[in-house]
Amino acid sequence: MKLYGSLASPYVARVAMFADLKGIDLPMEAAPGGLGSDEFRRINPTGKIPYLVHDDVGIAESEVICEYLEQVYPDPPLLPSDPLGRAQSRMVSRMTDLYVAPHNSPLMGMKNPAHRDQAVVDRQAAAFAAGFSHVAHFMGPGPLAVGDRPTLGDCALAPFIGMLKRTVFPHFAEVADPTVGAGRLAEWWTALCAHPLAGPSIETYDVALAEFLIWLQERLAQRGRGGG
Ligand SMILES: N[C@@H](CCC(=O)N[C@@H](CS)C(=O)NCC(=O)O)C(=O)O
């Protein structure tokens, strides 16, 4: 079993966290030729990471990969045992993808207030607030996404929150961090970070993301100086 990806991606981090919690050693390899490259598209036609290869069969999409790992390695279970709990955990994962993840891109390039379109920032802030509210609404009993053991929903949401904590919340006061203060997402984040396996996994992702952001900044600065 091999996972194409880089841990700085929140989608790859979801799979990595899921594997960590299961105790699976999942070897990771960078996408040959880079994301979206012709070379990588010959392996995965979407050009995206994560991409799992098992017995020469490719599996795309982070959520599908996690569901596959759940079936191949059922212990410890990372979906609740009851159907309602399962649906709640899956909803947190799906709501993250549909109602949280897409709102980040329009803010890229607007960190500098001089390059800011306030109407776009306000629109994205409202979209984030609605997305967080949906996610919190559909969580099960706490403190984690569903109960007191991490499941699929936690693995999906945590990397996105981690990413927003580095790339959005500190730069856009309009976008409120839902894990600060009181409320369901604050309760969730505190409990997840304190979990003996989930906490270190979140930390590992944060380190990888921080390194990637430094690399990206240096690359952009180099380009700005005409370094190609
Ligand atoms: N829905 C996909 C999203 C994966 C995704 O967008 N990955 C990004 C990295 S964060 C990527 O590979 N982008 C390269 C591209 O779009 O060419 C999943 O859940 O796996």
PDBQT file of the ligand as one rigid body, heavy atoms in Angstrom, charges set to zero:
ROOT
HETATM    1  N1  LIG A 301     -11.650  16.087  -3.112  1.00  0.00    +0.000 N 
HETATM    2  C1  LIG A 301     -10.249  15.761  -3.080  1.00  0.00    +0.000 C 
HETATM    3  C2  LIG A 301      -9.447  17.044  -3.032  1.00  0.00    +0.000 C 
HETATM    4  C3  LIG A 301      -7.945  16.803  -3.154  1.00  0.00    +0.000 C 
HETATM    5  C4  LIG A 301      -7.199  18.084  -3.520  1.00  0.00    +0.000 C 
HETATM    6  O1  LIG A 301      -7.790  19.076  -3.955  1.00  0.00    +0.000 OA
HETATM    7  N2  LIG A 301      -5.886  18.034  -3.359  1.00  0.00    +0.000 N 
HETATM    8  C5  LIG A 301      -5.064  19.171  -3.760  1.00  0.00    +0.000 C 
HETATM    9  C6  LIG A 301      -3.944  19.384  -2.749  1.00  0.00    +0.000 C 
HETATM   10  S1  LIG A 301      -4.547  20.099  -1.266  1.00  0.00    +0.000 SA
HETATM   11  C7  LIG A 301      -4.423  18.849  -5.098  1.00  0.00    +0.000 C 
HETATM   12  O2  LIG A 301      -3.937  17.763  -5.302  1.00  0.00    +0.000 OA
HETATM   13  N3  LIG A 301      -4.407  19.822  -6.030  1.00  0.00    +0.000 N 
HETATM   14  C8  LIG A 301      -3.719  19.664  -7.284  1.00  0.00    +0.000 C 
HETATM   15  C9  LIG A 301      -4.552  20.017  -8.464  1.00  0.00    +0.000 C 
HETATM   16  O3  LIG A 301      -5.726  20.375  -8.291  1.00  0.00    +0.000 OA
HETATM   17  O4  LIG A 301      -4.027  19.902  -9.565  1.00  0.00    +0.000 OA
HETATM   18  C10 LIG A 301      -9.964  14.831  -1.890  1.00  0.00    +0.000 C 
HETATM   19  O5  LIG A 301     -10.746  14.852  -0.924  1.00  0.00    +0.000 OA
HETATM   20  O6  LIG A 301      -8.998  14.056  -1.928  1.00  0.00    +0.000 OA
ENDROOT
TORSDOF 0
